[in-house]
Amino acid sequence: MCSSSFQRIVFFIFFYRSFITCKSISKRELKSPGKVLGEVFQYEWEPLSKSYEEDRSKIIKVPLQDLRDMDEKPNLKTHGFTWVSGRHFDNDAPLDSWYTRDQMRKTFQADSVDLVKELTQADFAVAYTDAYRADFGRETQRLIPTIHSDISPKGAKYFKKQFQEELSKSTDPTKVKFREHLKQGKDVVMYTVWRPLRTVEDNHLGLCSLNSLLEGDAMNFGKKIKSVDASNAFEAWKYREGQRWHYLSHQTPDEAFVFHGNVPHASFYLEGDADQTRMSYEATVMAIFESPSTEGMFSKLSRKITSLSLA
């Protein structure tokens, strides 16, 4: 059954359960070459609505390491994310045009699936959702300058249900094949592929290394979310000194981030940023792997990260 495979996705999400207060930035955190100070917001719990709301009354300052100044690229296994370059497309029309973006959607989506398969050696992969993101323009979702990850433990259950329903109704050969793979009990991992549509001059995407997180960094203290849907299936996080955050300065359209669904990230304001000009494309890709054991890779990776976070 599909449910047996998707059950593993819950194990892949970290059940952090305590609250921390953000500390001031120490000078040593900004000494490394390529480090800048980014500004971002956090979510706050609203008891009445039983949901998380953006708190824009308090600016959080976070040191960001420029990935261009690092000797080695981060990797999916250790850090939860990586980046690639050279993903060019033959397209002369401006992507500011809604029509052009709509025409390019299938190309971006297919490349996202191919990229995940290349990086992870997944046996099979399929795009689940995708979106264009900007603070202006037609058919785009807004930027999110608030620390979060795309999926929480409760959110995993929501996505599980939605994805199962989509697969059961689909006649698309790719999704039908994916459904058959799930019935065989193979492991599923959710990735996000993110790329800008023009060189980034403002609101850079910042990502936190998974191996720098502690149990108390997530904000879901066992709170009962009133309802879970696509708008609140995310995990809210708090910044803590000691976390390692990264960004890619002046990221170009041929450069793409790939990260796990539970990696904390946000759109950061940097000093000197231009007005809201950033436009980006992102796709959620579900990948299937042959499980090396009955335990599967979700529970193994979850236990590994938990042991690191408790050290």
GIVEN-V241736 format. One line per field, one symbol per residue. ss: DSSP state (@ for helix, = for strand, . for the rest). Layout:
ss: ???
This chain:
ss: .@@@@@@@@@@...............@@@@....============....================@@@...........====.............@@@@@@@@@@@@@@@@@@@@@@@...==========.......=....=.==...@@@@@@@@@@@@@@@@@...@@@@@@@@@@@...==========.......=====.@@@..@@@=................===.......===........=====....======.........==========......@@@@@@@@@@@@@@@.
